[in-house]
């Protein structure tokens, strides 16, 4: 058992490793630590799978090194987890920003250890407006968020945007839990990670991903609008399919956790057998 995993550049990465069986590796979103996957890890480990999750550098209980928030380094961190624990035939599950880390891992390190991938509420393939991406978001949109909210009042932004991240029916307890997790992340890490996820263009890379890939997205996702993210991602993936939760917001890992857990279990078991559903 490795209580702490060391990245290639020496950063200590906290991780959890629950259960036995085929591995499912979870990568959390921007601002959230490994705790955010608790309800998925509980369900899948109880169903006979090995669930592994780690805190991104600068998040949760991992070291805050003040560097390494580009996708290459973050993908290398995921590789360190895979290699240290010698995980094989794994299903990779990313949420939001982490979907970019999963994509970069597959194109940088290959799919030798991976049976399939799940991208939930993805921010891929290219968020920022460019000459060849006219439907992207104005770069000023991202800079205003960083200047006026992240660098001035991140707790206020979390409170103001709890909806539509979750639904009005989401309990106060779950809302407070999400808020507490987000506020435990390094602001410097959040700033640099946000710059990375806003600027990256993964369109060419996604064409090279051949493992079965399931996109799960909410029809009411205001954080990662379907037409900007999941739909163009699906068009690029050679072996992808989309499961649309029509009434779900971005935080569907909480609001739709029973449906999500069932879909993750079916996909992981199918990927292990070579027939992901």
C-alpha positions as CSV (number, residue, x, y, z in Angstrom):
1,X,0.0,0.0,0.0
2,X,1.4,3.4,-1.0
3,X,-0.1,6.0,1.4
4,X,1.4,8.8,-0.7
5,X,2.3,8.7,-4.4
6,X,5.2,10.8,-5.7
7,X,4.9,12.6,-9.1
8,X,7.8,12.6,-11.5
9,X,8.9,16.0,-10.2
10,X,8.6,14.9,-6.6
11,X,5.2,16.2,-5.6
12,X,3.3,14.2,-2.9
13,X,-0.1,13.1,-4.2
14,X,-2.7,11.9,-1.7
15,X,-4.8,9.0,-2.8
16,X,-7.5,6.6,-1.7
17,X,-7.8,2.9,-2.9
18,X,-11.0,1.1,-2.0
19,X,-12.1,-2.4,-2.9
20,X,-10.9,-5.2,-5.1
21,X,-11.4,-6.1,-8.7
22,X,-11.0,-4.2,-12.0
23,X,-9.8,-0.7,-11.3
24,X,-11.7,2.5,-11.8
25,X,-9.6,5.6,-11.5
26,X,-11.4,8.9,-10.7
27,X,-10.0,12.4,-11.4
28,X,-11.8,15.3,-9.8
29,X,-12.8,18.6,-11.3
30,X,-11.2,22.0,-11.1
31,X,-11.4,23.2,-7.4
32,X,-12.7,19.8,-6.0
33,X,-10.6,17.1,-4.2
34,X,-10.9,13.4,-4.3
35,X,-13.6,13.5,-1.6
36,X,-16.1,14.7,-4.2
37,X,-16.2,11.2,-5.7
38,X,-17.2,9.5,-2.4
39,X,-20.7,8.5,-3.5
40,X,-19.4,6.9,-6.8
41,X,-16.5,5.2,-5.0
42,X,-18.8,3.7,-2.4
43,X,-21.3,2.4,-4.9
44,X,-18.7,0.9,-7.3
45,X,-16.4,-0.6,-4.6
46,X,-19.5,-2.2,-3.0
47,X,-20.3,-3.7,-6.4
48,X,-16.9,-5.4,-6.6
49,X,-14.7,-2.9,-8.4
50,X,-11.4,-1.4,-7.1
51,X,-11.9,2.4,-6.9
52,X,-8.8,4.7,-6.9
53,X,-8.8,8.4,-6.6
54,X,-6.2,11.1,-5.9
55,X,-6.1,14.8,-5.1
56,X,-4.7,16.9,-7.9
57,X,-1.6,18.9,-6.9
58,X,-2.7,22.0,-5.0
59,X,-6.1,20.4,-4.2
60,X,-7.3,18.6,-1.0
61,X,-4.5,16.8,0.8
62,X,-1.9,16.7,-2.0
63,X,1.1,18.9,-1.9
64,X,0.8,22.5,-3.1
65,X,4.1,23.0,-5.0
66,X,3.2,26.3,-6.8
67,X,4.0,24.8,-10.2
68,X,3.0,22.1,-12.7
69,X,-0.6,23.1,-13.6
70,X,-0.2,22.5,-17.3
71,X,-2.0,19.5,-18.8
72,X,1.3,17.7,-19.6
73,X,2.4,17.7,-15.9
74,X,-1.1,16.9,-14.7
75,X,-1.3,14.0,-17.1
76,X,2.1,12.8,-15.8
77,X,0.6,12.9,-12.3
78,X,-2.1,10.6,-13.4
79,X,0.5,8.4,-15.0
80,X,2.4,8.3,-11.6
81,X,-0.8,7.0,-9.9
82,X,-1.3,4.4,-12.6
83,X,2.3,3.2,-12.6
84,X,2.9,3.3,-8.8
85,X,-0.2,1.2,-8.1
86,X,0.4,-0.9,-11.3
87,X,-3.2,-0.4,-12.5
88,X,-4.2,-2.3,-15.6
89,X,-7.4,-2.6,-17.7
90,X,-8.6,0.5,-15.9
91,X,-11.5,2.7,-16.6
92,X,-10.6,6.3,-16.3
93,X,-13.4,8.7,-15.1
94,X,-12.9,12.4,-15.3
95,X,-15.2,15.3,-14.4
96,X,-15.1,18.8,-15.9
97,X,-11.5,20.0,-16.2
98,X,-10.3,16.4,-15.4
99,X,-11.6,15.3,-18.7
100,X,-8.7,17.2,-20.3
101,X,-6.3,15.4,-18.0
102,X,-7.7,12.0,-19.1
103,X,-7.4,13.0,-22.8
104,X,-3.8,14.2,-22.4
105,X,-2.9,11.1,-20.4
106,X,-4.2,8.9,-23.3
107,X,-2.3,10.8,-26.0
108,X,0.9,11.3,-23.9
109,X,1.1,8.0,-22.2
110,X,-0.9,5.7,-24.4
111,X,-3.8,3.3,-23.6
112,X,-1.8,0.3,-22.5
113,X,-3.2,0.4,-19.0
114,X,-6.7,1.6,-20.0
115,X,-9.8,-0.3,-21.0
116,X,-12.1,2.7,-21.4
117,X,-12.8,6.3,-20.4
118,X,-15.7,8.2,-19.1
119,X,-15.9,12.0,-19.5
120,X,-18.5,13.7,-17.3
121,X,-19.5,17.3,-17.7
122,X,-16.5,17.7,-20.0
123,X,-14.7,21.0,-20.8
124,X,-13.2,19.5,-23.9
125,X,-12.4,20.0,-26.7
126,X,-11.8,23.8,-26.9
127,X,-13.5,26.4,-24.8
128,X,-11.9,29.6,-26.0
129,X,-12.9,31.5,-29.1
130,X,-10.4,31.2,-31.9
131,X,-10.4,32.0,-35.6
132,X,-11.2,28.3,-36.3
133,X,-13.5,28.0,-33.2
134,X,-15.9,30.9,-33.6
135,X,-18.5,29.5,-31.2
136,X,-16.0,29.4,-28.3
137,X,-16.1,31.9,-25.4
138,X,-14.5,35.3,-25.6
139,X,-11.1,35.2,-23.8
140,X,-12.2,38.2,-21.8
141,X,-14.9,36.1,-20.2
142,X,-12.3,33.9,-18.5
143,X,-10.1,36.9,-17.5
144,X,-13.0,38.7,-15.9
145,X,-13.8,35.6,-13.8
146,X,-10.1,35.3,-12.7
147,X,-9.8,39.1,-12.0
148,X,-13.1,39.9,-10.4
149,X,-13.9,36.7,-8.6
150,X,-11.1,34.2,-8.2
151,X,-8.5,36.7,-7.1
152,X,-10.9,38.8,-5.0
153,X,-13.8,36.7,-3.6
154,X,-13.7,33.1,-4.5
155,X,-16.0,32.1,-1.6
156,X,-18.5,34.6,-2.9
157,X,-18.4,33.1,-6.4
158,X,-18.9,29.6,-5.0
159,X,-22.0,30.9,-3.2
160,X,-23.4,32.8,-6.1
161,X,-22.9,29.8,-8.5
162,X,-24.1,27.0,-6.3
163,X,-27.1,27.1,-8.6
164,X,-27.0,26.1,-11.4
165,X,-24.2,23.8,-10.4
166,X,-26.8,21.8,-8.4
167,X,-30.6,21.9,-8.4
168,X,-32.9,23.7,-6.0
169,X,-33.8,20.3,-4.5
170,X,-30.2,19.7,-3.5
171,X,-29.9,19.6,0.3
172,X,-28.2,22.3,2.3
173,X,-25.8,19.7,3.6
174,X,-24.6,18.7,0.2
175,X,-24.2,22.3,-0.8
176,X,-22.1,23.1,2.3
177,X,-20.0,20.0,1.6
178,X,-19.2,21.2,-1.9
179,X,-18.4,24.6,-0.7
180,X,-16.1,23.3,2.0
181,X,-14.2,21.1,-0.5
182,X,-13.7,23.9,-3.0
183,X,-12.4,26.3,-0.3
184,X,-9.7,23.8,0.7
185,X,-7.9,24.1,-2.7
186,X,-4.9,26.4,-3.2
187,X,-6.0,29.7,-4.9
188,X,-2.7,29.7,-6.8
189,X,-3.5,26.2,-8.1
190,X,-7.0,27.3,-9.1
191,X,-5.7,30.3,-11.0
192,X,-3.2,28.3,-13.0
193,X,-5.5,25.4,-13.6
194,X,-8.2,27.8,-14.8
195,X,-5.7,29.3,-17.3
196,X,-4.9,25.8,-18.5
197,X,-8.5,24.6,-19.0
198,X,-9.5,27.8,-20.7
199,X,-6.7,28.0,-23.2
200,X,-6.1,24.4,-24.2
201,X,-7.2,23.0,-27.6
202,X,-7.6,19.2,-27.5
203,X,-9.3,18.8,-30.9
204,X,-6.5,17.0,-32.7
205,X,-5.7,14.8,-29.7
206,X,-9.3,13.6,-29.3
207,X,-9.2,12.2,-32.8
208,X,-6.4,9.9,-31.7
209,X,-8.3,8.3,-28.8
210,X,-9.4,4.8,-29.7
211,X,-10.5,3.3,-26.4
212,X,-14.2,3.2,-25.8
213,X,-15.2,6.6,-24.4
214,X,-18.5,7.4,-22.8
215,X,-19.5,11.1,-22.5
216,X,-22.1,11.8,-19.8
217,X,-23.5,15.3,-19.8
218,X,-26.4,17.3,-18.4
219,X,-28.9,19.0,-20.7
220,X,-29.0,21.9,-18.2
221,X,-25.3,22.2,-17.7
222,X,-24.6,25.9,-17.7
223,X,-21.0,25.5,-16.7
224,X,-20.0,23.4,-19.7
225,X,-22.8,24.0,-22.3
226,X,-23.6,20.9,-24.3
227,X,-23.1,22.5,-27.7
228,X,-19.7,23.8,-26.8
229,X,-18.3,20.7,-25.1
230,X,-19.9,17.3,-25.2
231,X,-21.3,17.5,-28.7
232,X,-18.1,18.5,-30.5
233,X,-16.2,16.1,-28.3
234,X,-18.4,13.3,-29.5
235,X,-17.8,14.2,-33.1
236,X,-14.1,13.9,-32.6
237,X,-13.9,10.6,-30.7
238,X,-13.5,7.6,-33.0
239,X,-15.1,5.3,-30.4
240,X,-17.3,7.6,-28.4
241,X,-21.0,7.8,-27.4
242,X,-23.0,10.3,-25.5
243,X,-25.4,9.7,-22.6
244,X,-27.5,12.8,-22.1
245,X,-29.2,13.5,-18.7
246,X,-31.7,16.0,-20.0
247,X,-32.6,17.5,-16.7
248,X,-29.2,17.5,-15.1
249,X,-26.9,20.4,-14.2
250,X,-23.1,20.3,-14.1
251,X,-22.9,18.8,-10.7
252,X,-24.8,15.6,-11.7
253,X,-22.4,13.4,-9.7
254,X,-24.5,14.7,-6.7
255,X,-27.9,15.4,-8.2
256,X,-28.1,12.3,-10.4
257,X,-25.8,10.0,-8.5
258,X,-27.9,6.8,-8.6
259,X,-28.2,7.0,-12.4
260,X,-24.6,8.0,-12.8
261,X,-23.4,5.1,-10.5
262,X,-25.4,2.6,-12.5
263,X,-24.0,3.9,-15.8
264,X,-20.4,3.9,-14.5
265,X,-20.8,0.3,-13.2
266,X,-22.2,-0.9,-16.5
267,X,-19.5,0.8,-18.5
268,X,-16.6,-0.3,-16.3
269,X,-17.8,-4.0,-16.3
270,X,-18.4,-3.8,-20.0
271,X,-15.0,-2.3,-20.7
272,X,-13.3,-5.1,-18.6
273,X,-15.1,-7.6,-20.8
274,X,-14.3,-5.7,-24.0
275,X,-18.0,-4.8,-24.6
276,X,-18.6,-1.5,-22.8
277,X,-22.2,-0.4,-22.7
